Amino acid sequence: MTLNRIVWTQAGLALLGTAATAALLGRKGALGFVAGALIAAASFWVLHRFVAALGGDRPNPLSFVLISVRLMLAGWVLYVILNTYQLHRTALALGIATPVAAITLVALYELLYARSS
């Protein structure tokens, strides 16, 4: 249940952040934010699968290799995006931070909700 809440909160933050960066920074800012949010969403999904694989009976040694490749691939994609499309770097960084913001908001929500019940 908490994972679903994190995913939906991240999607909502990505939509709100895209609209805000479009209003403040224009089209390149919005594209930078969307690119960062998509990279972050893909990274979050791969990390979730990695952690789920570790929780099994026998962790797969290939999981470590895949998580390392994920990080290298994410770095390469960021490099290509920044150098090819000249997107707004601050907007890209804010887009990448959407999972952290979503996790923080869900943790605060659950903390407040648990306290009231």
C-alpha positions as a printed NumPy array, in Angstrom:
array([[  0.   ,   0.   ,   0.   ],
       [  2.775,   2.436,   0.897],
       [  4.623,   1.716,  -2.355],
       [  1.509,   2.54 ,  -4.38 ],
       [  1.09 ,   5.765,  -2.43 ],
       [  4.72 ,   6.699,  -3.157],
       [  4.313,   6.   ,  -6.876],
       [  1.109,   8.045,  -7.145],
       [  2.605,  10.892,  -5.119],
       [  5.655,  10.873,  -7.366],
       [  3.422,  11.02 , -10.452],
       [  1.464,  13.926,  -8.975],
       [  4.642,  15.787,  -8.103],
       [  5.937,  15.208, -11.628],
       [  2.775,  16.739, -13.112],
       [  2.778,  19.7  , -10.738],
       [  6.499,  20.241, -11.168],
       [  6.208,  20.158, -14.948],
       [  3.478,  22.794, -14.878],
       [  5.445,  24.962, -12.438],
       [  8.695,  24.778, -14.382],
       [  6.849,  25.467, -17.63 ],
       [  5.377,  28.601, -16.082],
       [  8.66 ,  29.749, -14.532],
       [ 11.342,  28.553, -16.949],
       [  9.508,  27.921, -20.215],
       [  9.579,  24.914, -22.502],
       [ 13.212,  23.906, -21.899],
       [ 12.66 ,  24.03 , -18.147],
       [  9.584,  21.832, -18.421],
       [ 11.398,  19.366, -20.675],
       [ 14.29 ,  19.256, -18.229],
       [ 11.95 ,  18.54 , -15.344],
       [ 10.115,  15.818, -17.28 ],
       [ 13.409,  14.205, -18.295],
       [ 14.592,  14.206, -14.686],
       [ 11.285,  12.838, -13.41 ],
       [ 11.301,  10.038, -15.998],
       [ 14.872,   9.082, -15.163],
       [ 13.996,   9.122, -11.461],
       [ 10.872,   7.003, -12.012],
       [ 12.829,   4.414, -13.982],
       [ 15.561,   4.405, -11.363],
       [ 13.009,   4.   ,  -8.558],
       [ 11.392,   1.072, -10.359],
       [ 14.742,  -0.677, -10.914],
       [ 15.756,  -0.038,  -7.299],
       [ 12.438,  -1.478,  -6.081],
       [ 13.   ,  -4.632,  -8.133],
       [ 16.564,  -4.887,  -6.812],
       [ 15.421,  -4.647,  -3.191],
       [ 12.613,  -7.147,  -3.824],
       [ 15.165,  -9.557,  -5.309],
       [ 17.366,  -9.184,  -2.229],
       [ 14.435, -10.042,   0.004],
       [ 14.031, -13.473,  -1.571],
       [ 15.421, -16.742,  -0.277],
       [ 18.67 , -16.427,  -2.215],
       [ 19.774, -13.069,  -3.598],
       [ 20.748, -13.19 ,  -7.23 ],
       [ 24.392, -12.105,  -7.727],
       [ 23.367, -10.616, -11.056],
       [ 21.286,  -8.026,  -9.167],
       [ 24.402,  -6.186,  -8.015],
       [ 25.676,  -5.998, -11.582],
       [ 22.321,  -4.723, -12.81 ],
       [ 22.142,  -1.985, -10.175],
       [ 25.666,  -0.88 , -11.118],
       [ 24.764,  -0.812, -14.798],
       [ 21.646,   1.192, -13.917],
       [ 23.729,   3.868, -12.244],
       [ 26.177,   4.063, -15.138],
       [ 23.343,   4.197, -17.653],
       [ 21.567,   6.94 , -15.698],
       [ 24.777,   8.972, -15.654],
       [ 25.268,   8.523, -19.38 ],
       [ 21.652,   9.504, -20.119],
       [ 22.051,  12.644, -18.004],
       [ 25.239,  13.545, -19.84 ],
       [ 23.593,  13.097, -23.241],
       [ 20.492,  15.055, -22.222],
       [ 22.484,  17.954, -20.842],
       [ 24.905,  18.193, -23.755],
       [ 22.539,  17.441, -26.626],
       [ 19.331,  19.21 , -25.712],
       [ 20.708,  22.041, -23.553],
       [ 17.921,  21.595, -21.014],
       [ 17.697,  23.61 , -17.831],
       [ 20.006,  21.901, -15.309],
       [ 18.144,  23.061, -12.217],
       [ 14.858,  21.756, -13.592],
       [ 16.502,  18.422, -14.416],
       [ 17.871,  18.152, -10.871],
       [ 14.464,  18.977,  -9.401],
       [ 12.867,  16.307, -11.596],
       [ 15.384,  13.749, -10.38 ],
       [ 14.457,  14.658,  -6.793],
       [ 10.768,  13.728,  -7.21 ],
       [ 11.121,  10.266,  -5.594],
       [ 12.786,  11.782,  -2.525],
       [ 10.028,  14.367,  -2.219],
       [  7.342,  11.71 ,  -2.713],
       [  8.838,   9.422,  -0.069],
       [  9.118,  12.343,   2.357],
       [  5.498,  13.417,   1.792],
       [  4.195,   9.868,   2.179],
       [  6.227,   9.393,   5.368],
       [  4.809,  12.631,   6.807],
       [  1.295,  11.632,   5.773],
       [  1.612,   8.231,   7.407],
       [  3.169,   9.736,  10.516],
       [  0.284,  12.173,  10.902],
       [ -2.332,   9.595,   9.952],
       [ -0.95 ,   7.024,  12.419],
       [ -0.938,   9.616,  15.153],
       [ -4.607,  10.521,  14.616],
       [ -5.896,   6.923,  14.651]])
